[in-house]
């Protein structure tokens, strides 16, 4: 700025006036602007002004800073630099320009799932970078998405970031991608300077205003901040309060004031009559949201197929043997009598359950549902740990060794051979199963590779590239390894092992059924008949139609159930351990279905309400 006091044009003054209805405040801003102008650290001067507690004053000063430095932003300049890399959708450009021009780069990006909020953020960051307005950038995201963020910034925007897991990572780096966990544990090391831009992905994870991660992010010294989430309102009005207050502290006043002003009920799920429009107006001032129906992008359909496999007599006997071993071992481990454990499903006394032991045993049954190889590995690991169980474990391993080709694996190959022209991604819970399937596929001239966590970054990229070129037709992946993958080249998703948490299933499907997918996606769920997986599929997934829900809706249901001291995976485990026979399992699963149906209906009503505020 060469020490010159910035002078605002009439157009810029009009923009400032549009953002504030108080002409006195505008005039005060213009006349006093030179007293605190600092091209690099304007916020330090703002904080010392008489208006440091005024959200309007803060917003106006940040906007004035941008106008004085860049002039009026009327278009995205970065497009020329992106030519040949990718072409953003028109709605993504519109969002980016809105944030740059109208929101002063302090905004909540709340596009619906699958519309590419990462691209919109990349456009905003790159525009600031080429205008030499930002240098230090901090991106906070779930651990599973760090690599995806890094690759998106590199491949699409030619910007290099270092993740907290990369060799050479240092908190003094100026382009950091960090997980929520590591950020929260090291906030003091990160907060030793001002950040030009802070980006928070999956920001609905900050809905609890009292959480450590939310409090840590609130302490950051930053010029600009972008929050990204498809579900800014998950369960309660306080969700949006938490996010907006991060962007503009004090905009809603205190949490107590917010509740008194807008809550029509104690829980905060209903807005006071006559206050909804005011709430919408405030939120729209900081939020940018694009709906799928307004994006102009055609989204393909998903088709669900359940494949129930008849186990052989030997396989069914082995399943019953493992189940009996699991129950017998668990009840033997309890210091109390068996009857007390049967009451443990009641929330008030659930502490009686030895969940670490129980989950360890349940994993045996899940391993068996996956493959004989996975079962034997789990049993061998347990054999080394518990000497008193060795005789029984050896007997189970002996019987497992007498069984030949597993029926479920044979059925999978048969199913995919009926769809010879389609690529597929197969998900399994066990790495042993993944390699067993890969060997079976290749023996049947079905080119397949395993995508797992031990692969290097280069090996992962090569595998995905071979898949896109058709050299590899089938990718077999575990949940952990597949997080962050984008595999729109496939049109088939196979849940070879059924995860009991619907969120995990939806995340799997989302690797394939997403923006850029040109085909309908066929989803095959394989289960052995009359097993716990079969009941989960039949009673929960199919009857409640969880496969047809968006990830936001599923998350809202499960989140509310957690609030009631209820976890769906633990609930299924309770049922399995309490039930004396398969008839009891079915009966208890029906009760769980009724609970989920109620929560689903409550969520539907909430979604109608939240859309009336957000959309």
N, C-alpha and C positions, 0 to 999 in steps of 0.2 A: 504493500500500500504506500511505500515511500513516505511514511509519516503523515500522509494527507488524510484529513477527515473525510470519511465517505459521504457522498452526496447522493440522496435518493432521487430518482426520476419520478415523474408524476405517475407512471405505470406502477412503479415499485411502491409508492405511497398508497396507491389504490389497493394493491395486494395486501399491504399492512392493514389498511382500513377494513378490508373484507374480513380479515381474521379477528378484528376487534371492534366492537360497537361503541367503545369509549373514545371519542375524539381527543379528550384530554390526555389519555394515556398515550395515544399515538404522538401527539405533539411533544409530550414530555420525553418520549423515546427519541424523537428526532433531535430535539434541542440538547439532550444530555448524552447522545451517542458518543460524541468525541471524548467525554470524560472517562470512559472506561473501554474505549476501543483497543482491542488487542487481537491481532490477526491470528495468533496461535492459541491463546488461552483466554478467550473472551469470557468463559464461564467464571473464571476467578475474579474478574472485575464485576460481573453481574451479581455474584454472591455478596459483594461488599456494598451493593447499592441499597437504597431504602426499600426496594421492591423485591428483595430476595425471597420473600414468602408468597409472592404472587405468581401463580401458574401462568396467567396471561402475560405478565411482564417477562417471564422466562421464555415463553414461546415466541413472543414478539422479538426479543433480542436475538434469539437463535435465527429466526427468519431474517431479521435485519442484517445479521452477520453474513448469511448466504447471499442476500441481495447485493450487499455492498461489495462482496468479493467477486461474485460471478455475474452480477446483473440478473435479469429475469431469465429463468430456464424455460424455454419454450419447446425444446425438442431433445431427444436422446442423441448425443454426439457419438456414442460408442459403437454404433452399428457398423461403421466402416471398418473398424478394427476386428469385428467378429466375422466378417465375410469369409466364407470358406470353412468356418468352424461349425456354425449352426445358425439357424434362422428362428428367432423368437416368434411366438405367436402374437398377434395384434393385442390380445388382452394382457399379455405379459408386459409389453411395451407401455400400455396404458397404465398399468399398476405402477411400474417403475417411475414414469413421469409424474403420476399423482403423488407418489411419496417424495420425489425430489422437489416438485413445484409447490404442492399444497400442504404437505405434511412436514416439511423441513427435515426430512430424513429421521424423524422420530415417530415411529408408526408401528401398528400391529397389522401384520399381513395374515389374513384369515381366509384365504381361498379354500374351497372345498378340497377334499382329498384327491390327489392325482393330477392337479393342475400345474404343478411345477413352481412352487414357491421358492425353491433354491435358485432357479433361473432368474426370477424376479429380483431376488436379493443380489445375485451376481451382477445383474445389469446396474443396479443402484451403486454397488461397490465400485464397479469398473468406471462408471461415469464420474464418481468422486475422485478416483485415482487419476484419470487422465486430466482432470481439472486441477490436479495437485492440491486437493482439499483434504485428503486423508492420507495418513502414512501408517499408523498403527491400527491393526484390526484384530479383534478377539472374537472368535466364533465358539460358542458354547453349545454342545449338542450331546445326545446320548452316545455312549461309547461305540455302539454298533454302527453309527452313521458317520463317524469321523473320516474314514477312508473314502466314503462316497462324496462327502463335502470336498475333501482334498482333490479327488479326481475331477469333480465337476469344475472346480475353480481352475484347475490346470488345463483340462482339455477344452473347455468352452470359453474361458476368459483369459488364458495365458497368464494366470497369477499363481505363484507358488506360496503355499502355506505349509507349515510344519505342524504335525500332530504331536500330542503329548506322549505318544508311544514311539515316535521316530527317534533314530539315533541322532544325537546332537541337539535334542530339544533343550531349550533353555527358556526360563520365564522372561528373559529380557528380549526374546525374539519379538519382532514387530508384526508378524503374520502368524497367529496361533489358532489352531483348532484344538479344543480341549473338551474332555468329557465332563459331565456334571459332577461326577464323584471327585475327580482329581481337582477340578476347580474349587469345589467346596472345601476340600482339605488344604488347599494352598492359596486361599483367597488373599492372605497377607502378602504373599510373594507377587501376586498378580496386580494387587492394588497399590503398588508403590509409584504409580505414575498415572497420567491421564491417557485414556484410550480415545483415539479419534472416532472409532466406530466399534460398537459392541453388537453382535448378532446372537440371539438366543433362539435356537431351534426347538421344536416340540415344547413351546412355551406353556402349554396347558399343565405341564409338570410343575409349574410355579403357582398353581391356583390356590394352594395352601399358603396364606400369607405368613404363617408362623413357621414354615419349614426352614431348615438351615440353608438349603440352596437358594431359596427366594430371598432370605435375609442377606446372604452373601452377595448376590447379584445387585441388590439394592444399594450396597455400599460402593459400587464401582464408580470411579470418576471418569465420566465419558462425555463426549460432545454429542454424538449421535447414538441412537439405539433402535434396532429393529427386532421385534418379537414375531415369531412365526409359529402358527398353529392352525389346524383345520377346525379345532373345537375350542374356541375361546370361552364358550359357556358349556360346561360339561354337566354340572349338577345344580349349581346354585348361583345366584346373582353375585355372590362374593368372588366367584371365579374371575369375572370381568373386572371387578374392582381391583383385584390383585395385579392384573396385567396393566391396566390403565395407570394405576398408581406407580408402577415401575417406570413407565414412560414419562409421566408428568406427576411427580409427587405432590399431593395436596389438591389435585384437580377435583376430586370428589369429596374433599375434606377428610376427616378421620373415618375409620371403619364404622365407628359408632354412629357418626352423622349419616353415613351412607345407608346403614340399616334403617335408621329412623326415617330417612327421606323416601326410600324406595321399597322396603320390605312390607308386604301385606300379610305375611305369615312369619312365624318364628324361624323356619328353615331357610327362608330366602328363595323359595321356588315360585313365588307369585309376586308380581310388581303391583304397587299401589295403583288404584284406579286414577287415571289422569296424569300419572308420572311416566308412563311408558314412552310417550313422544319425547319428553325431555331427556330420558335416558338414551333413547335412540340418537338424538341430536348430539349429545356429548360423545357417545361411542363413535359415531360416524366422523367426528372431528379428528380421531386418532387412528381409525381402522380403515383398511382397504380390503374388500372382500369380493371375490368373483365366484359365482355359482357355476356348476357344470353346465346348466341349461343356457347360461349366458356366454359361455366360453367360445361357442362356435365349433367345438371339437366333438365329433361323433364318438361316443364311447361304445365299445362292443359289449355284447351280452356274455354272461357266464352261465354255463350249464352244469348241473351237479348230477353225478352218477354214484350210486352206492354199489360197491362190489363186495358181496358177502361170500366168503370162501368156506366151503365145507371141509373141515379138517378130517384127516384120516382117524381111524380108531386109535392108533398109536399117539397121534398128536393130541387128541382130546384127553386121553389118559394122562399124558405128560402135563397138560394144562391143569387138570384136577390135582395132580400130584404136587405141582409147584404151588397151587393155591392153598392146599392143605398145609404144606410146609411153611408157607408164609404166615398163616394164621396161628399155627401151633407155636412157631418160633416167637411170634410177637407176644402172645398172651403169656408165654413162659417168661418173657423178659420183664413183664410188669411186676412191680413189687406189690401192687394191690391185687385183689382177686379179679377174675374175668368179668364178673357182673358189673363192677364199677366202670370198666372201660366201655361197656355197652351204653352207658349213659353219657359218655364223653362228647357225643355229638351235640348235646345241648350247650348253647353258647356259654352259659354261666359256669359250666364245669368242664369246658373243653381243655383246660389246662392239665387234666388228667392224662391226656394222650401224649405218648412218647413219639412225637412226630419225626424226629431224626431217624429213629429205629424203624418206624412204620414206612417212611418214604424209601428207606434203604431196601426194605423187603418188597414194597410195591414195585420197585424198579426191576426186581426179578421177573415179575409177571409181565411188565412192559417189555423187558428183554425177550421173553418167550414169544410174545405177540409179534416181535420184530423178526427174530431169526434164531435158529438153533445156535449159531455162532455167537450171537450176542448173549444168549442165555448162558452158554458155557463160560464165556469170559466173566460174566457177572458172578457166576457160581464159584469159579476159581479164585476170584478176588475175595469173595466172602470166606472161602475155605481157609485162606491164609490168615484171616482175621479172627475167625471163631473155630478153635480147635475142636470143641465139643459137637460141632455140627458136621464134621468131616464125613462120617459114615453115611448120613442121609444125603449130603451133597454128592458124594461119589456115586450113590445109587441113581440119583437124578441124571447125572452126567452120563452114566452107563446107558440108561434108557434113551437119552437124547441122541447118543452116538449110533443107536440102532435104527434111527429114522433117516431115510434118504432125503430126497429133494423135498423142501418145505412147500406145502401146498400153496401158500400165499405168493411165494416167488414165482412158481409156475403159472399161477393165474395172472400175475402182472405181465409176464412176457407174452402170454396169450392175448391179453387185452391190447397191448401196444402193437403187437403184430397185426392186429385188426385195423390199425390206423397207421399204415406204412409211410404216409407222406407228411406226418406231423412230428415236430420236435417236442420233447417233453422234459420237464424238470421233476425229479422224483425226490421227495423229502422223507427222511428217516430219522429216528431218534438216536440211532446207534451207529457208530463208525464201522463196527464189524459188519453190520448189515449192509452198509453202503458198499464196502469192498466185495462182499459176497454177491450182491446184485450186479456190480460192475463185471465181475468175472463171468457170471451167468449170461449177461447181455452179450459180452464179447464172444463167448462160446457159441452163441446163437446168431453171430454175425450182425449184432446190433451195437454199433460204435458208441461206447459210453466212457465217461470219466467221472472220477469222484472229486467234488469240490469240498475241501476240508481246511481246517484252521492252520495246519502245519505247512501249507503251501506258501511259498514266497510270493511277494507282490507280483513279480515277473511271471511266475507260474500261474497265478490266478488270472492275470490279464491274458496270457496265452491261451488258457483253457477257454475263457469266455470268447476270445476271438475265433478259435477253432469251432466253437459252437455256432457263432454267427455265420461263419463260412460254410457250415454244414459238414465239416470234417468230423466233428463230434455231433451225434444226433441226440444223445441223452446225457443230461447232467444229473448226478446223484449227489445230494447234499444234505448235511445236517442243518438244524436250525441255526446254530451258532455261526457256522461258516457262511451261510447264505444271507445273513443280515446285510442289507445295503446293496445287494445285487439287483441289477436291472436286466431282465431277460425277456424282453418283448418279442424276441425271435421265436420263442416257444409258444405253442397254443394249447398245451396240455400241462396240467399240474396234477401230480399224483401224491396224495397223502398215504404213503405206504404204511407209515405208522401214524395213527391218529393222536394228535396232541389233545389233552383234555382241556386246555385253555383255549377258548375260541379266538382270543387275540392272536395267539401264535399261528393258528390256522389262517386267519385273515392276512397276517404279515407274509406268510408263505405265498398265498394267492396273489398278493400285491406285487411280488417279484415279477409276475408275468402279466397280470391284468392291470394295466396302468396306461397312462398317457403314452401314445405312440403305438399301442397294440392295434393292429389292423384286422385281426381275426377274432371271432368269438372264442372264448376260452372254455375248454372242457376240463372239469375237475373230477377226478376219480378218487374215491375214498375206499381203501381196502381194509376189511376187518375179517377176522375169523368169527364164524357164527357162534352165538351163545357165549361169547366172552364179554368182559366188562367194556371193551372197546365197542362191541356191537351194540350194547345198551346205550352207551354214550352217544353213538352215532344215531341210533334209531329214536331215542327218547328226547335227546337234547337238540342235536343239530338239525335233524329232519323235521320234527314236529314243531319246533319253535322257529325254524327257518333262519338260523343264525348265519348260514352261508350267504344269505341275501342281504344281510345288514352291512352297513359301512363300518369301518374300524372305529369311527367315533362313537357310533351307537353302541357297539359291543363294549367299548371301553367304559362308556357311561353306566351301563348295566352292571358290569363287574365291579366298577369303582363304588357304586352305591351299595352293592352287596358287601364289599369290604368294610364300608362304614358301619354296617350292621354286624360286624365281627363274623363275616361269612366269606370264605374263599372257595371258589368253585372246585379247584383241584383237591383241596382238603375235604370238601363235602363229598366228593366221589370216593376218596380214600376211606372216609368214615363209613360210607355205605358198604363198601367192599369188606371192611373188617368186621362190621356189625352183623352182616347178613349171613344167616346159617346156610342158605341155599340160593339157587338162581331165582326162585320165585320171590324170595325176600328182596333180592337185588332189584328186580323189576319194580316191585312195589315201592321201594324207597326212591328209585330213580324217577318214578312218576311224581312223587312228592316234590322232588327237586325241580322237575319240569314245571309244576304249578307255581313254585316260587319264581322261577325265571320268567314265566309267562306274565306274572304280575309285575315284575320289575320291567319287563319289556313294554308293557302297556303304560306304566308310569313314565318310562323314557320317551315313548311316543308323544304323550301329552306335553312333556317338557320340551321336546324338540319343536313342537308346534309353537310353544311359547317363545323359545329362544330365537326361532326364525323370525317371529314378529318383531323382535328387537334388533337382530343382526342384519337380516336380508332386506 
